[in-house]
Amino acid sequence: MDSHACQQGPKRLSNFWLALTLLIAPLGAQAQIQTNAKSSSPIIVADFSSMTNGPLAGTQMDAPMSTFTVNGQRLWIKSEWNYQAGGIKHSLHQGSLDAPYASLKWSKTSCNRGTNNFCVNGPGTAFTAFNTSDTIDVWFVNAYQANEQGEILAFVHEERVGGSGGVAGNQEGKTRIGLAWSSNGGESWTYLGRILSAHGEPQPHNIQGLPYVTRDGYIYVYFTDTSGIAIARAPIADVIAEARQGNAGAQLWKKYYAGAFTEPGLGGNSSRIAPWGITHSQATYSTHTGKYYMALTFMTWGGRNTNVDLYESHDAINWSPSLSIADETASNSHPVSGYQYCSIADAAGRTNAISGQHIYIYCLKDPGVVPRNFAIYRWKVNLGVSKDTFRQSTDFSSSQGPYWWYQKGSDAGIFDLNWISSYWGSSTDWPRIWRDSMHPAPVEIPVLKWVAPKAGTVRIEGTLRDADITCGDGVNASVVHNGEQIYSTAIDNGDTVGKSLNIVRHVIPGDGIFFMVGARANHFCDSSRWDPSITYE
């Protein structure tokens, strides 16, 4: 299909869509429908423009963003790599769970510098006071709020301790996890000192971090030791008391080793726990399930797939796979890209790694050595029994209906596709629908149709992006509710971040919502990731 035909497709086919929806027999209305989808499709909550606006120009988010509330106001503390000028910057934003970059409160460099580039006390920077004398690079990686009045404990990732590293093959040098304290709602911070280091002090070694959860009066933290992903803990009340006195309380922290928390946090031995992945992420405890959850990721380093996996635990020590959030092949991704720096927030707004039935997972999509385009994706995850959520990739089937229908469209009308081994397609042309993607033909477009089983308000979400970066000229896409176009967009070849759909509509039984992808000048290499979800609210 040529570009003009694709762009006009929804108008030219509207009569067919309307006629088809009128012929759909309504499915019986039900109070709630038990479904299979545990997570919505990802949507972009912060795009490249908002993440590099104003003082953030030339930066890229370089750690998980952490959220807390002060006097009812939701804030987000972040650390960025200044890839244009070098070094690390930090920012504080005010914004809702839907808009973590809504309003910039400040953007600052890490610290004032003294001899050997070490951080020293002084105003105008993110960290204005230091209990250490040999700190160079620090990142905020998580936060625990002591109260609503602005006392915040931050977990800090530190590299190049004592001037180590900074050379080819050993950029990180000696790495640590430390604590910082703010008594004014995150406006300024004191670096209290270090609480964790790797056993044996290897170089290079990235301690990563830092997911945390709370259990039985302790705060459990997860980091990468020489043994693998490891755990340490300390009594929460004692940690806060020490922080209020200006101390890190390093003696409070004990690593888990050989079945007990006995080894010192600084330099002690540790036992590896079951999961593996990048621990630049966060965790939570669900009061709904009584379980702990932690997100771990992989990038496309070394040609491996990029993924986001959720793990669960009954005791915060023994972990097992819970849910695959994202899994994409390296061959369809840019080098050194994928998912990293995942944060978790309670969908109802609670803080301190406590959540209910629903959580939001936020991950940076496609950070790179040479930043080109990146964004923050967000998934809504149901930790309980899934009801009234439909997602193409989860529900994908070799049978048509009753909710999802796999079709093709042209000026001649809309017709069902045929099941061919592992996808829906046509024996004579290229319109195809896979589990999480589509491919158009020259004169026909793939049409993924969802049929409403009952009346209600639904949220339609998804992100269209390129699934074949080797060639092509991009695609156009449309979403139609019955005969009305409710969304249209276009992406260029190589855009693996894409464009998001997040729309609320009212439906009645038998309504049809149609998702379509059309070619531009030609259809070569036009595979596009298009995995929408629809949830009754």
C-alpha positions in Angstrom: 0.0 0.0 0.0 1.4 3.4 -0.9 1.8 6.1 1.7 -1.2 8.1 0.6 -3.5 5.0 0.7 -2.2 4.1 4.1 -2.8 7.5 5.5 -6.3 7.6 4.1 -7.0 4.0 5.0 -9.2 4.6 8.1 -11.5 7.0 6.1 -11.7 4.7 3.1 -12.4 1.6 5.2 -14.7 3.2 7.8 -17.9 1.9 6.1 -16.5 -1.6 6.2 -15.6 -1.3 9.9 -18.9 0.1 10.8 -20.8 -2.5 8.9 -18.7 -5.3 10.4 -19.2 -4.0 14.0 -23.0 -3.9 13.5 -22.9 -7.6 12.5 -20.9 -8.7 15.5 -23.2 -10.6 17.9 -22.9 -9.2 21.4 -21.1 -11.4 23.9 -23.0 -11.9 27.1 -22.4 -9.1 29.7 -20.5 -10.3 32.8 -19.6 -8.6 36.1 -15.9 -9.5 35.6 -14.0 -11.7 33.2 -11.1 -13.7 34.4 -8.3 -13.1 31.9 -4.7 -14.1 31.4 -2.9 -10.8 31.0 -0.9 -9.8 34.2 0.5 -6.6 32.7 -0.6 -3.9 30.4 1.3 -3.0 27.3 4.1 -0.4 27.9 3.4 3.2 27.3 5.9 6.1 27.2 5.6 8.4 30.3 8.7 10.5 29.6 10.1 10.9 26.0 13.5 12.0 24.8 12.3 15.7 24.6 11.1 15.9 28.2 14.1 14.0 29.5 16.6 16.3 27.8 14.8 19.6 28.2 16.5 22.8 29.5 19.2 22.1 32.0 18.9 18.4 31.2 20.1 18.9 27.6 23.0 16.6 26.8 22.2 14.1 29.6 20.8 10.6 29.8 19.2 9.0 32.9 21.9 6.8 34.5 20.2 5.2 37.4 16.7 4.2 38.5 14.5 7.2 39.4 13.2 7.1 43.0 10.0 8.6 44.2 8.8 9.9 47.6 6.3 12.4 48.9 6.8 15.5 51.0 3.7 17.2 52.5 1.5 15.4 49.9 3.7 16.4 46.9 5.2 13.5 44.9 8.8 14.0 44.0 11.3 12.1 41.9 15.1 12.1 42.5 17.2 11.1 39.5 20.9 10.9 38.4 22.0 11.6 34.8 25.1 11.0 32.8 26.2 14.3 31.2 27.4 12.8 27.9 28.1 16.2 26.4 30.1 17.9 29.2 31.1 14.8 31.1 30.4 13.8 34.7 27.2 13.1 36.6 24.3 15.5 37.2 21.2 15.0 39.4 17.7 16.4 39.2 14.6 16.7 41.4 11.2 16.7 39.7 7.6 17.1 40.9 5.1 14.9 39.1 2.5 12.3 39.3 2.9 8.6 38.7 1.8 9.3 35.1 4.3 12.2 34.6 7.6 11.8 36.5 9.1 14.6 34.5 6.2 17.1 34.9 8.1 19.9 36.6 11.8 20.4 37.2 12.6 21.7 40.7 16.4 21.7 40.2 19.2 20.2 38.2 22.7 20.3 39.8 26.2 18.7 39.5 27.2 16.3 42.2 29.5 18.4 44.3 32.1 21.1 44.6 35.6 19.7 43.8 38.9 19.9 45.7 42.3 18.2 45.4 42.4 15.3 43.0 38.9 16.0 41.9 37.5 14.8 45.2 34.1 16.1 46.4 34.2 18.8 49.1 31.6 20.6 51.2 30.0 23.6 49.5 26.7 25.1 48.3 24.9 25.0 45.0 25.3 21.3 44.2 23.2 18.2 44.9 25.5 17.0 47.7 26.5 20.0 49.9 28.3 18.0 52.6 30.5 14.9 52.8 31.6 12.6 55.6 34.1 11.1 53.1 37.3 12.7 51.8 37.9 10.6 48.7 34.6 10.6 46.8 34.4 11.3 43.0 31.3 9.9 41.4 27.9 9.3 43.1 24.4 8.4 41.9 21.1 8.3 43.6 19.7 4.7 43.2 16.8 4.5 45.8 15.1 6.5 48.5 13.3 5.8 51.8 11.3 8.5 53.4 11.4 8.7 57.2 8.3 10.9 57.3 6.1 13.2 55.3 7.9 16.3 56.5 10.9 16.0 54.3 13.4 13.6 56.0 14.7 11.4 53.2 17.3 8.6 53.3 18.9 8.0 49.9 20.9 5.0 48.8 23.9 6.0 46.7 26.0 4.1 44.2 29.6 5.3 44.3 32.4 4.7 41.8 36.1 5.6 41.5 36.6 5.5 45.3 39.9 7.1 46.4 40.7 8.0 42.8 40.7 4.4 41.5 39.5 3.5 38.0 38.9 6.0 35.3 41.1 4.2 32.8 40.4 1.9 29.9 39.3 -1.5 31.1 38.6 -0.2 34.6 36.3 2.8 34.5 34.4 2.0 37.7 37.5 1.3 39.9 36.4 0.6 43.5 32.7 0.8 43.9 30.5 1.2 47.0 26.9 1.6 48.2 26.5 4.6 50.6 23.8 6.6 52.3 22.8 10.2 52.0 20.4 12.2 54.1 18.1 15.2 53.4 16.1 17.0 56.0 14.6 19.5 53.6 12.6 17.3 51.1 15.5 16.5 48.8 16.6 20.1 48.2 20.1 19.3 49.4 21.9 16.2 50.6 24.7 15.1 53.0 26.7 12.1 51.9 26.9 10.1 55.2 29.4 7.5 54.0 29.6 3.9 52.8 27.8 0.8 54.0 28.6 -1.9 51.4 31.6 -3.0 49.3 32.4 -6.1 47.4 34.3 -9.0 49.1 37.9 -8.9 48.2 37.8 -5.5 46.6 38.1 -6.6 42.9 38.7 -4.2 40.1 36.9 -3.6 37.9 33.7 -4.5 39.7 30.3 -2.8 39.6 28.4 -3.2 42.8 25.3 -1.9 40.9 22.2 -1.6 43.1 20.0 -0.9 44.8 16.6 -2.6 45.2 15.3 -2.7 48.8 12.3 -4.1 50.8 11.4 -3.9 54.4 10.7 -7.0 56.6 10.3 -7.4 60.4 11.8 -4.1 61.2 14.8 -4.5 58.9 15.6 -3.0 55.5 16.9 -5.6 53.0 19.1 -4.3 50.1 20.3 -6.1 47.0 23.5 -5.5 45.2 26.1 -7.3 43.0 28.9 -8.8 45.1 31.7 -11.1 43.8 29.4 -14.0 44.6 26.6 -12.6 42.4 23.5 -10.9 43.5 23.7 -10.6 47.3 21.7 -9.3 50.3 22.5 -7.2 53.3 20.2 -5.8 56.0 20.1 -3.4 58.9 17.4 -2.4 61.5 15.4 0.5 60.0 15.0 2.5 63.2 18.7 2.3 64.0 19.6 3.4 60.4 17.3 6.4 60.6 18.6 7.3 64.0 22.2 7.2 62.9 21.3 9.3 59.8 19.7 12.0 61.9 22.9 12.2 63.8 24.9 12.6 60.5 26.3 9.0 60.5 26.1 6.2 57.9 25.9 3.5 60.6 28.1 1.1 58.6 28.4 -1.2 61.6 24.6 -1.9 61.4 24.8 -3.6 58.0 25.3 -7.3 57.7 25.6 -9.4 54.6 23.8 -12.7 54.2 26.3 -15.6 54.1 25.9 -19.4 54.7 22.3 -19.0 55.9 22.7 -16.0 58.3 23.3 -12.3 58.3 26.7 -12.3 59.9 29.2 -10.7 57.6 30.1 -7.0 57.7 28.6 -4.9 54.9 32.0 -3.4 54.1 34.1 -6.1 52.6 32.4 -9.2 54.1 31.6 -12.4 52.3 28.2 -13.2 50.9 26.1 -16.0 49.4 24.6 -15.6 46.0 20.8 -15.7 45.8 18.9 -17.3 42.9 18.1 -14.4 40.4 20.6 -13.0 38.0 20.4 -9.7 36.1 21.3 -6.1 36.3 20.5 -4.8 39.8 20.3 -1.2 38.8 16.6 -1.6 39.7 14.1 -1.6 42.5 11.8 -3.9 44.5 8.5 -3.9 46.6 6.5 -5.8 49.1 2.8 -6.5 48.1 0.3 -6.4 51.0 -2.1 -8.1 48.5 -0.1 -11.2 48.0 2.2 -11.2 51.0 5.2 -11.6 48.6 8.2 -9.5 47.7 8.9 -8.6 44.1 12.1 -7.4 42.3 12.7 -6.3 38.7 16.0 -7.4 37.0 17.0 -6.6 33.5 19.5 -7.4 30.7 20.8 -5.1 27.9 21.9 -6.3 24.5 25.5 -6.4 25.6 27.3 -9.3 23.9 24.5 -9.9 21.5 22.1 -11.3 24.1 18.4 -10.5 24.2 17.2 -7.6 26.3 14.5 -8.3 28.9 12.8 -7.2 32.1 11.9 -10.0 34.5 10.0 -9.8 37.7 11.0 -12.2 40.5 9.1 -13.0 43.7 9.9 -14.2 47.2 8.1 -15.2 50.4 11.0 -14.3 52.7 13.0 -11.7 50.8 16.0 -14.2 50.5 14.9 -17.0 48.2 13.7 -15.8 44.8 12.0 -17.4 41.8 10.7 -16.1 38.4 7.3 -14.5 38.6 6.6 -12.7 35.3 8.3 -11.8 32.1 7.6 -8.0 31.5 9.6 -7.6 28.3 11.8 -9.9 26.1 13.2 -8.7 22.8 15.8 -10.2 20.5 19.2 -8.5 20.1 18.9 -8.9 16.3 16.0 -6.4 16.3 17.6 -4.0 18.7 20.4 -1.5 18.4 23.8 -2.4 19.8 24.2 -1.6 23.5 20.5 -0.9 24.0 17.4 -2.4 25.5 16.0 -2.0 29.1 17.8 -0.8 32.2 17.3 1.3 35.3 13.9 0.0 36.3 11.9 1.6 39.1 8.8 0.2 40.9 6.0 2.3 42.4 2.7 1.4 44.0 -0.1 2.2 41.6 -2.1 3.5 44.6 0.7 5.9 45.6 2.3 4.3 48.6 6.0 4.7 49.1 9.0 3.0 50.8 8.7 -0.1 48.6 5.2 -1.0 49.8 2.5 -1.8 47.3 -0.9 -3.4 46.9 -2.3 -5.5 44.1 -1.1 -3.2 41.3 2.4 -1.8 40.7 3.9 0.3 38.0 7.3 -0.7 36.6 9.2 2.1 34.9 12.3 1.3 32.7 14.6 3.3 30.6 14.3 2.1 27.0 17.4 2.2 24.8 20.1 4.0 26.7 23.3 3.9 24.7 26.9 4.7 24.7 26.0 7.3 22.1 22.5 8.5 23.1 20.2 8.7 20.1 16.7 8.3 21.4 15.4 7.0 24.6 12.3 7.1 26.8 10.8 5.8 30.0 8.4 2.9 29.5 5.8 2.1 32.1 3.8 -1.2 32.6 1.0 -1.6 35.0 1.3 -5.1 36.6 -1.4 -6.9 38.4 0.1 -9.1 41.2 -3.3 -10.7 41.9 -5.8 -12.6 39.8 -6.1 -11.0 36.3 -9.6 -9.7 35.4 -10.9 -7.6 32.6 -7.4 -7.1 31.0 -6.8 -8.2 27.4 -3.4 -8.1 25.8 -2.5 -9.3 22.3 0.8 -11.0 23.1 -0.7 -12.8 26.2 -4.0 -13.9 24.5 -2.4 -14.7 21.1 -4.1 -17.8 19.7 -4.3 -20.0 16.6 -8.1 -19.6 16.8 -10.2 -16.5 15.8 -12.1 -14.8 18.7 -13.9 -14.5 20.9 -12.0 -11.3 21.9 -9.2 -11.0 19.4 -9.6 -11.4 15.6 -6.8 -11.5 13.1 -7.7 -9.9 9.8 -6.6 -8.0 6.7 -8.1 -4.9 5.1 -8.1 -3.1 1.8 -10.6 -1.2 -0.3 -12.3 -4.5 -1.0 -13.2 -4.9 2.7 -11.9 -6.8 5.8 -11.4 -10.5 5.8 -10.0 -13.1 8.2 -6.4 -14.1 7.9 -5.3 -17.8 7.9 -3.3 -19.5 10.6 0.1 -20.4 9.2 2.3 -22.4 11.6 3.1 -19.7 14.1 1.4 -16.5 12.8 -1.7 -15.2 11.0 -1.2 -14.4 7.3 -2.2 -14.8 3.7 -0.9 -17.4 1.3 -0.7 -14.9 -1.5 0.6 -11.7 0.2 2.4 -10.2 3.2 -0.2 -8.9 5.7 0.9 -10.8 8.9 0.1 -10.7 12.6 2.5 -12.4 15.1 2.2 -12.6 18.9 3.5 -9.0 19.4 4.0 -7.5 15.9 2.5 -6.9 12.5 3.7 -6.6 8.9 1.8 -4.8 6.1 1.6 -5.8 2.4 1.7 -3.5 -0.6 -2.1 -3.1 -0.9 -3.4 -4.8 2.2 -3.0 -4.0 5.9 -3.0 -6.3 8.9 -6.0 -5.6 11.1 -6.0 -6.8 14.7 -9.6 -6.5 16.1 -10.7 -6.6 19.6 -14.4 -7.2 20.3 -15.9 -5.8 23.6 -17.5 -8.6 25.7 -19.5 -6.1 27.9 -20.2 -2.5 28.4 -17.8 -0.2 30.3 -15.0 2.2 30.2 -11.8 0.8 28.8 -8.2 2.0 28.7 -6.4 1.2 25.4 -2.5 1.2 25.7 0.4 0.2 23.6 3.6 1.4 21.9 4.3 1.1 18.2 8.0 0.6 17.3 10.2 -0.9 14.7 10.9 -4.6 14.9 13.3 -4.8 11.9 16.0 -2.2 12.0 18.0 -3.7 9.1 16.0 -1.8 6.4 12.7 -0.3 5.6 11.1 3.2 5.4 8.9 3.2 8.5 5.1 2.6 8.8 1.9 4.4 9.5 -0.6 3.2 12.1 -4.2 3.8 13.0 -6.7 2.7 15.7 -10.4 2.8 15.0 -13.3 2.3 17.4 -16.2 1.1 15.3 -16.1 3.6 12.4 -14.2 6.4 14.2 -10.5 6.9 14.0 -9.3 7.5 17.6 -5.5 7.5 17.0 -3.0 7.7 14.3 0.8 7.9 14.2 3.9 7.1 12.2 7.4 5.8 13.0 10.6 5.8 11.0 12.8 2.8 10.3 15.1 2.1 13.3 12.8 3.8 15.9 12.8 1.1 18.6 11.4 3.5 21.2 8.3 4.4 19.2 5.1 6.2 19.8 2.5 5.4 22.5 -1.2 5.1 22.6 -3.1 5.8 25.9 -6.8 6.4 25.4 -9.9 5.9 27.4 -13.2 4.9 25.6 -16.6 3.8 26.5 -17.7 0.5 24.8 -20.9 -1.6 24.6 -21.0 -5.3 24.0 -20.0 -6.1 20.4 -18.0 -2.9 19.8 -14.9 -3.4 17.7 -11.5 -1.7 18.2 -9.2 -2.1 15.2 -5.4 -1.8 15.3 -3.8 -1.4 11.8 -0.3 -0.9 10.4 0.3 0.3 6.8 3.3 0.6 4.6 4.7 3.9 3.3 6.5 3.9 -0.1 7.0 0.2 0.2 6.5 -2.7 2.6 10.0 -4.1 2.8 11.3 -4.8 6.3 8.1 -3.3 7.8 7.8 -5.6 10.8 6.5 -3.4 13.6 6.1 -4.2 17.3 2.4 -3.5 18.1 1.1 -5.3 21.1 -1.9 -3.4 22.5 -3.7 -4.0 25.7 -7.3 -3.1 26.7 -8.4 -3.0 30.3 -11.8 -2.2 31.8 -11.6 0.5 34.5 
